[in-house]
Amino acid sequence: MPELPEVEIVRQGLQSCTLALPMAGGVVAHPRSIAHPPDPDRFLAGLVGSHLKCWERRGKYLLGHLVRGGRPAGVWVVHLRMTGQLLWLSQSEPVTSHTRVRLFFPDGQELRFVDQRTFGQMWWVPPDLALSAVIPTLGHLGPEPLGEDCTPAYLAAHLGTRQRPLKTALLDQTLIAGLGNIYADEALFCSRLHPQRPCHSLHPWEWTQLHAAIRRVLTDSLAAGGSTLSHFRHVRGMQGHYKVQAWVYGRTGQPCRQCATPIQRLRLAGRSSHFCPRCQPSVE
């Protein structure tokens, strides 16, 4: 699933391609991709004839703020889930079998939502409705890990009293918005913390170290264009390159870049966790 860096890179691409361009029409090829309104025709009616004022990101959600006739026209929300792609293409490009939604713009351009697994979703939230009323999850997201509200003190206060493993806590979107499996593994390696380490066992200086590591790996990934494991693409189709420099994620059995110890993998809360047993010793 695309995580914060990948979604942010898509947001930047949408910001550069789609602003101030009127949406002239659209096609919903797969109604399952539309979460609200449940009627695809009503969804399209909310978008067509408007233009995008700006794109924001909240956690792993994309928020396109719409304007029609100089007045707010609601918010177009997109969650890419596991395999979703938003691609800025010429309308003459062949339409693949996994194309779910097409939105048409001037000069023969379109924004095409391609989603092999069909888990991704779109919402049109009218201006008279709160986002959290339509998408309750948005109202429960934790702070952005690169934002001012996410500090070492915040991590210590909100994670430090919990008994669950660090890796599990870092994936909880109500505690920190946008982190996922890749960057949780990477941040734990950079802070030399074992993924199974109980949150309550960390010392104050370790929360500071973890906070710095989270910011480091996210910033590094943004600079590398994100991570393409199989499906992620920028809006113009390019892949991300963070995976080639990853410290531990996806490197099971390969030598640690710091000490040459083979990287190990374990299952934790149903997810794979990658770590170096020497650089990230367990605490009994």
C-alpha positions in Angstrom: 0.0 0.0 0.0 1.4 3.4 -0.8 2.5 5.2 2.3 3.1 8.8 3.2 6.0 9.5 0.7 4.2 7.9 -2.2 0.9 9.6 -1.5 2.7 12.9 -1.1 4.5 12.5 -4.4 1.1 11.8 -6.1 -0.3 14.9 -4.4 2.6 17.0 -5.8 2.0 15.6 -9.3 -1.7 16.3 -9.1 -0.9 19.8 -7.9 1.3 20.4 -11.0 -1.1 18.9 -13.6 -4.7 19.5 -12.6 -5.2 22.9 -11.0 -7.7 25.4 -12.5 -8.6 23.1 -15.3 -12.4 22.5 -15.6 -13.5 18.8 -15.5 -15.5 18.4 -18.7 -16.8 14.8 -18.1 -16.0 11.4 -16.8 -16.7 7.7 -16.8 -17.0 5.3 -13.9 -16.1 2.0 -15.3 -16.3 0.2 -11.9 -18.9 1.5 -9.4 -17.1 -0.4 -6.6 -14.4 2.3 -6.7 -16.9 5.0 -5.7 -17.6 5.1 -2.0 -19.7 8.3 -1.8 -22.2 9.1 -3.2 -22.9 5.5 -3.9 -24.5 6.4 -7.2 -21.7 6.9 -9.8 -23.8 9.5 -11.7 -24.1 11.6 -8.6 -20.4 11.3 -7.9 -19.6 12.5 -11.4 -22.2 15.3 -11.1 -20.3 16.6 -8.1 -17.0 16.8 -10.0 -17.9 17.7 -13.6 -18.1 21.4 -14.2 -15.8 22.2 -11.3 -12.1 22.8 -11.1 -9.5 21.9 -8.5 -8.2 24.8 -6.4 -5.6 22.7 -4.5 -4.6 19.2 -3.4 -3.9 18.3 0.2 -2.8 15.1 1.9 -3.9 13.8 5.2 -2.2 10.6 6.2 -2.7 8.3 3.1 -5.7 10.3 1.8 -5.6 12.8 -1.1 -8.0 15.7 -0.7 -8.8 17.7 -3.9 -10.6 21.0 -3.0 -13.2 21.9 -5.7 -14.5 25.2 -6.9 -17.4 25.9 -9.2 -18.4 29.4 -10.3 -16.1 30.9 -7.7 -17.7 29.0 -4.8 -16.6 25.9 -3.0 -17.9 22.8 -4.6 -16.9 20.2 -2.1 -13.8 17.9 -1.8 -12.8 15.0 -4.0 -11.1 12.4 -1.7 -9.0 9.5 -3.0 -7.4 6.6 -1.1 -5.2 4.5 -3.3 -5.2 1.4 -1.0 -2.9 -1.4 -2.3 -2.7 -1.0 -6.0 -4.4 2.3 -7.0 -2.7 4.6 -9.4 -3.7 8.1 -10.5 -2.2 8.7 -14.0 -2.2 11.9 -16.0 -2.6 10.7 -19.6 -3.7 11.6 -23.1 -7.3 10.4 -23.7 -5.9 8.7 -26.8 -3.9 6.3 -24.5 -5.4 2.7 -24.7 -7.7 2.0 -21.7 -6.5 -1.0 -19.7 -8.7 -3.6 -18.2 -7.9 -2.2 -14.7 -9.1 1.3 -15.4 -11.8 2.1 -12.9 -12.5 5.9 -13.2 -11.7 8.5 -15.9 -12.0 12.2 -15.5 -11.6 14.4 -18.6 -9.8 17.7 -18.8 -9.1 20.2 -21.6 -6.7 19.6 -24.4 -7.4 15.9 -24.6 -6.0 15.1 -21.1 -7.5 12.9 -18.5 -6.9 11.7 -14.9 -7.2 8.0 -15.0 -7.7 5.8 -11.8 -6.2 2.4 -12.4 -6.5 -0.2 -9.7 -5.8 -3.9 -10.2 -7.2 -5.1 -6.9 -10.1 -2.7 -6.8 -9.5 -1.8 -3.1 -9.0 1.9 -3.8 -11.9 4.3 -3.2 -13.1 7.8 -4.2 -15.5 10.1 -2.4 -17.2 13.4 -3.4 -18.0 15.2 -0.2 -20.4 18.2 -0.8 -19.5 21.5 0.7 -22.3 21.3 3.3 -20.9 18.1 4.8 -17.9 17.7 7.1 -15.3 15.3 5.8 -15.3 13.3 9.0 -19.1 12.8 8.6 -18.6 11.0 5.4 -15.2 9.4 6.1 -15.0 8.9 9.9 -11.4 7.7 9.7 -10.3 11.1 8.7 -11.5 12.5 12.1 -9.4 10.0 14.0 -6.0 10.2 12.3 -3.0 11.0 14.5 -0.5 13.8 13.7 1.6 13.9 10.6 5.0 12.5 11.3 6.7 15.4 9.4 4.5 18.0 11.1 5.1 20.2 14.1 2.7 18.2 16.3 4.6 15.0 16.1 7.5 15.5 18.5 9.5 13.1 20.7 7.4 14.2 23.6 4.2 13.3 21.7 5.6 9.8 20.9 6.6 9.3 24.5 3.2 10.4 25.8 1.0 8.6 23.3 3.0 5.4 22.7 5.2 5.2 25.8 2.5 3.9 28.1 1.5 1.0 25.9 2.6 -2.6 26.2 2.2 -3.5 22.5 5.3 -3.9 20.2 6.8 -0.7 18.7 6.2 -1.9 15.2 2.5 -2.5 15.8 2.1 1.0 17.4 3.8 2.7 14.6 1.3 1.2 12.1 -1.7 2.6 14.1 -3.0 5.5 12.1 -4.8 7.0 15.1 -1.4 7.5 16.7 0.7 8.6 13.6 -0.8 9.2 10.2 0.8 7.9 7.1 3.4 5.5 8.3 3.1 1.9 7.0 5.1 -1.3 6.9 8.1 0.0 4.8 8.9 3.1 6.7 8.2 1.7 10.2 10.8 -1.0 9.5 13.2 1.5 8.2 12.8 3.9 11.1 13.2 1.2 13.6 16.5 0.1 12.0 17.8 3.7 11.9 16.9 4.1 15.6 18.4 0.6 16.5 15.1 -0.6 18.0 13.8 -4.1 17.6 10.3 -4.2 16.1 9.0 -6.4 19.1 10.3 -4.0 21.7 7.4 -3.0 24.0 6.6 0.6 23.8 6.7 1.1 27.5 10.3 -0.1 27.7 11.8 2.8 25.8 13.9 5.5 27.5 13.3 9.2 26.8 16.4 9.4 24.6 15.1 6.5 22.5 11.9 8.4 21.7 14.1 11.3 20.5 16.1 8.8 18.4 13.0 7.2 16.9 11.4 10.6 16.1 14.6 11.6 14.2 14.7 8.3 12.4 11.1 8.5 11.2 11.7 12.0 9.8 14.9 10.8 8.2 13.5 7.8 6.3 10.4 9.7 5.1 12.5 12.6 3.9 15.0 10.3 2.2 12.1 8.5 0.4 10.5 11.7 -0.8 13.9 12.7 -2.3 14.0 9.3 -4.0 10.5 9.5 -5.4 9.0 7.0 -3.0 9.1 3.2 -3.2 7.8 1.2 -6.1 7.4 -2.4 -5.0 5.0 -3.4 -7.8 2.2 -0.9 -8.6 3.2 2.5 -7.3 3.6 5.2 -10.1 3.9 8.9 -10.1 1.0 10.7 -12.0 3.2 10.7 -15.1 4.0 7.0 -14.8 7.5 7.1 -13.3 8.6 4.7 -10.6 10.0 5.5 -7.2 13.6 4.5 -6.3 13.8 4.4 -2.5 13.7 0.6 -2.5 17.2 0.3 -3.9 18.6 2.2 -0.9 16.4 0.6 1.8 18.1 -0.4 5.0 16.1 -3.5 5.8 12.7 -3.6 4.1 12.5 -6.4 1.5 16.1 -7.5 2.1 15.5 -10.7 4.0 18.8 -12.8 4.0 20.8 -10.0 2.5 23.7 -8.5 4.5 23.0 -5.5 6.7 24.4 -2.3 5.2 25.9 -1.5 8.6 27.3 -4.8 10.0 26.8 -7.4 7.2 24.6 -9.6 9.4 21.9 -11.2 7.3 18.6 -9.3 7.6 15.8 -11.3 9.2 12.0 -11.2 8.9 9.3 -12.0 11.4 5.5 -11.9 11.4 4.1 -9.4 13.8 0.3 -8.7 14.0 -0.1 -10.3 10.6 2.6 -8.1 8.9 6.2 -8.9 7.9 8.8 -7.0 9.9 12.4 -6.8 8.6 15.3 -6.1 11.0 19.0 -6.7 11.7 19.4 -8.9 14.8 22.8 -7.3 15.6 22.0 -3.6 15.0 18.5 -4.0 16.6 19.0 -6.4 19.5 15.9 -7.6 21.4 15.5 -6.6 25.0 14.5 -9.4 27.3 
